[in-house]
Amino acid sequence: VEEGEPTSLAQEQSPVDMVTLAMLAPWVEDGIQRIGRHRLKGVVKTYAATGNLSEEHKDVIFQLINLDSNETAPTVVSLKDSLAVLAELDNLMVRSRLDKTGTAMLAVYLNRRGGPR
């Protein structure tokens, strides 16, 4: 990136580490339960297309989706539901760049409380 050129969030993201995994895992699990595996992958692809998700982070999220054993998907999912999950991913990625410790603690807390609805 040239000096003075705007950078995307994806360019500013640090490599995937254990804190990032701990932050993303509950989001993936909740997303699969809310909108299903197939739609969650679509949400991740859509978010990556905005330039705010590095290829490395996208690959890790897909791996987490594939590792989750929940095979059930809701029968009716609105676009609003999918966009809510996308907004949560954006929020996690922005917060992870700013405060990894706080984000990890929040992810653990939300997972214990049953996740955001």
C-alpha positions as CSV (number, residue, x, y, z in Angstrom):
1,V,0.0,0.0,0.0
2,E,1.4,3.4,-1.0
3,E,1.7,6.1,1.7
4,G,-1.5,8.1,1.9
5,E,-3.6,5.4,0.3
6,P,-6.5,4.2,2.3
7,T,-6.2,0.7,3.7
8,S,-9.0,-1.8,4.1
9,L,-9.6,-3.6,7.4
10,A,-8.4,-6.8,5.8
11,Q,-5.0,-5.2,5.1
12,E,-4.7,-4.0,8.8
13,Q,-5.7,-7.4,10.3
14,S,-3.0,-9.3,12.2
15,P,-2.4,-13.0,11.5
16,V,-4.9,-15.4,12.9
17,D,-4.0,-16.4,16.4
18,M,-5.6,-18.3,19.3
19,V,-7.3,-15.2,20.6
20,T,-8.9,-14.7,17.2
21,L,-10.0,-18.3,17.1
22,A,-11.5,-18.0,20.6
23,M,-13.4,-14.9,19.5
24,L,-14.7,-16.4,16.2
25,A,-15.6,-19.9,17.4
26,P,-18.7,-18.8,19.4
27,W,-19.8,-16.6,16.6
28,V,-19.5,-19.5,14.1
29,E,-21.5,-21.8,16.4
30,D,-24.2,-19.3,17.0
31,G,-24.4,-18.4,13.3
32,I,-24.8,-22.0,12.2
33,Q,-27.7,-22.4,14.7
34,R,-29.3,-19.2,13.6
35,I,-29.0,-19.3,9.8
36,G,-27.4,-22.6,8.9
37,R,-24.0,-23.7,7.6
38,H,-24.6,-22.8,4.0
39,R,-26.0,-19.3,4.6
40,L,-23.2,-18.6,7.1
41,K,-20.6,-19.4,4.4
42,G,-22.5,-17.0,2.1
43,V,-22.3,-14.3,4.8
44,V,-18.6,-14.8,5.2
45,K,-18.1,-14.6,1.4
46,T,-20.2,-11.4,1.2
47,Y,-18.3,-9.8,4.1
48,A,-14.9,-10.8,2.5
49,A,-16.1,-9.2,-0.8
50,T,-16.3,-5.8,1.0
51,G,-12.5,-5.9,1.6
52,N,-12.8,-6.1,5.3
53,L,-11.7,-9.7,5.8
54,S,-8.3,-11.1,4.9
55,E,-8.1,-14.3,2.9
56,E,-6.4,-16.0,5.9
57,H,-9.3,-15.0,8.2
58,K,-11.9,-16.2,5.7
59,D,-10.2,-19.5,5.4
60,V,-10.0,-20.0,9.2
61,I,-13.7,-19.1,9.5
62,F,-14.6,-21.7,6.8
63,Q,-12.5,-24.3,8.7
64,L,-14.4,-23.5,11.9
65,I,-17.7,-23.8,10.1
66,N,-16.6,-27.2,8.7
67,L,-15.5,-28.4,12.2
68,D,-18.9,-27.6,13.8
69,S,-21.0,-30.8,14.0
70,N,-24.4,-29.1,14.1
71,E,-26.1,-30.3,10.9
72,T,-29.5,-28.8,11.5
73,A,-30.4,-25.6,9.7
74,P,-33.4,-23.4,10.3
75,T,-36.0,-23.8,7.5
76,V,-36.9,-20.2,7.3
77,V,-34.2,-17.5,7.4
78,S,-34.8,-13.9,6.4
79,L,-32.2,-11.7,4.7
80,K,-32.4,-9.6,7.9
81,D,-31.3,-12.6,9.9
82,S,-28.3,-13.1,7.6
83,L,-27.4,-9.4,7.7
84,A,-27.5,-9.4,11.5
85,V,-25.0,-12.2,11.5
86,L,-22.8,-10.3,9.0
87,A,-23.0,-7.2,11.2
88,E,-21.9,-9.2,14.2
89,L,-18.9,-10.5,12.2
90,D,-18.0,-6.9,11.3
91,N,-18.2,-5.9,14.9
92,L,-16.0,-8.8,16.0
93,M,-13.4,-8.1,13.3
94,V,-13.2,-4.3,14.1
95,R,-13.1,-4.9,17.9
96,S,-10.4,-7.7,17.5
97,R,-8.2,-5.2,15.7
98,L,-8.6,-2.7,18.5
99,D,-8.7,-4.9,21.7
100,K,-8.0,-8.6,21.5
101,T,-8.2,-9.2,25.2
102,G,-11.6,-7.4,25.6
103,T,-12.9,-9.1,22.5
104,A,-11.9,-12.6,23.8
105,M,-13.5,-11.9,27.2
106,L,-16.7,-10.7,25.5
107,A,-16.8,-13.7,23.2
108,V,-16.5,-16.0,26.2
109,Y,-19.2,-14.1,28.1
110,L,-21.6,-14.1,25.2
111,N,-21.1,-17.8,24.7
112,R,-21.9,-18.5,28.4
113,R,-25.0,-16.3,28.2
114,G,-26.3,-18.2,25.1
115,G,-25.0,-15.7,22.5
116,P,-26.6,-12.5,21.1
117,R,-30.1,-12.8,19.7
